[in-house]
Amino acid sequence: MDIKNTDRQYVMNTYNRFDLLIERGEGCYCYDEKGNRYTDLTSGIGVNCLGYCDCGWADAVAKQARTLSHTSNLFYTEPCVKLAKTLCKRTGAKKVFFSNSGAEANEGAIKVARKYSFDKYGEGRNVVVTLRNSFHGRTITTLAATGQDVFHNYFFPFTEGFRYVESGNIDALRDALDGSVCAVMIEFIQGEGGVIAQDKDYIKAVRALCDEKDVLLIADEVQTGIGRTGTLLASENYGIKPDVTTLAKGLGGGLPIGAVAVYEKAENVMGFSSHGSTFGGNPIVCAGALEVLSRIDEEFLKEVVAKGDFARRKLEGAKGVESVSGLGLMIGIKPADGRKSADIVKKGIERGVLMLTAKDKIRLLPPLTITEKQLGDALDILLDILAE
Ligand SMILES: *Cc1c(COP(=O)(O)O)cnc(C)c1O
């Protein structure tokens, strides 16, 4: 079968795919149909945090698939409960709801915030403030939450009740927090927006302002969570505790999962029949996520930090690099001389290195298990391309 053309014919053409067919993967490497090897610095957009087909992860998933594959949420199952407890113990959250994607997790968080406010203050306090240049997902509501005009097109009417403020500007946020606001939703590092890390003092001020106004602070950690920035959650790096944290990408290690974790304030907001998901908390997916969490311990996180520092030392000030951004193994590289990040990523594929773009940046989200040597070799190729 001509896979590429058949894809174009039968799969809805919502993606402008790279001209690369990936057939199999192992660790940080994947292979095309001709057997060519690529070092993957994308992790399937931050998903394969243990790399491709990690043995421990594959065993956990296969074992669960042979034991109990799916039951729905009408019954108790062990993997779901274990994962919820582990997540709470590791993050300080009180309760978790499992969904199947990042966008769904954010929808859940928005529901929590609106109900928290409704229960306490009644109707009319339902606006969620998000930051300009943010990205929160592709459903109608999370597109509305996304603070970029390019996403607010075609699909009208979008969900009401969103307001956008300039990121980093605490006065703008204070002005936006009138009596109609129930939540502020942020990414600690804007991923799709260009790997732009928020300032720590700004985040602390946002936390204080939300406390003062009894407005929930929702942290969208769909991309930054699960070890990516060198701490289990990026909120630890920023020294604050949100009221709601959303997770997805890295959590499943390669299977679809989303999670809404709530802290004290929102612990008891959602009751019977306030939310649901047929697949959410699926035993196989949860078994994979449990393996991911069991592997990301203190030692593992220290190595993520070390590998991130190593990459930054190599990249900063190198020929063709204007600036380096991000945290841990979430890395943004702005090419010098206005070179297009997409062109460089394309050249990377020809040279056997897979990378992402985020606006004008090259974005790297390598598997957290990549070795320094593997990362260094791939970065040498990138630096070669950048120096051309
Ligand atoms: C990827 C992403 C989402 C959307 O996640 P999906 O699983 O694609 O729905 C939401 N927020 C952030 C910050 C993301 O990076």
The ligand as an SDF file (V2000), in Angstrom:
LIG
                    3D

 15 15  0  0  0  0  0  0  0  0999 V2000
   -0.9590   19.8860   23.8050 C   0  0  0  0  0  0  0  0  0  0  0  0
   -1.5530   20.8570   24.7280 C   0  0  0  0  0  0  0  0  0  0  0  0
   -2.9410   20.8640   24.9720 C   0  0  0  0  0  0  0  0  0  0  0  0
   -3.9140   19.9850   24.2080 C   0  0  0  0  0  0  0  0  0  0  0  0
   -3.7050   18.6470   24.4830 O   0  0  0  0  0  0  0  0  0  0  0  0
   -4.4440   17.5270   23.5570 P   0  0  0  0  0  0  0  0  0  0  0  0
   -4.0730   16.2300   24.2130 O   0  0  0  0  0  0  0  0  0  0  0  0
   -3.8750   17.6850   22.1910 O   0  0  0  0  0  0  0  0  0  0  0  0
   -5.8830   17.8050   23.6030 O   0  0  0  0  0  0  0  0  0  0  0  0
   -3.4140   21.7480   25.9200 C   0  0  0  0  0  0  0  0  0  0  0  0
   -2.5900   22.5680   26.5940 N   0  0  0  0  0  0  0  0  0  0  0  0
   -1.2630   22.5830   26.3830 C   0  0  0  0  0  0  0  0  0  0  0  0
   -0.4030   23.4880   27.1800 C   0  0  0  0  0  0  0  0  0  0  0  0
   -0.7000   21.7310   25.4400 C   0  0  0  0  0  0  0  0  0  0  0  0
    0.6130   21.7730   25.2100 O   0  0  0  0  0  0  0  0  0  0  0  0
  1  2  1  0
  2  3  1  0
  2 14  2  0
  3  4  1  0
  3 10  2  0
  4  5  1  0
  5  6  1  0
  6  7  2  0
  6  8  1  0
  6  9  1  0
 10 11  1  0
 11 12  2  0
 12 13  1  0
 12 14  1  0
 14 15  1  0
M  END
$$$$
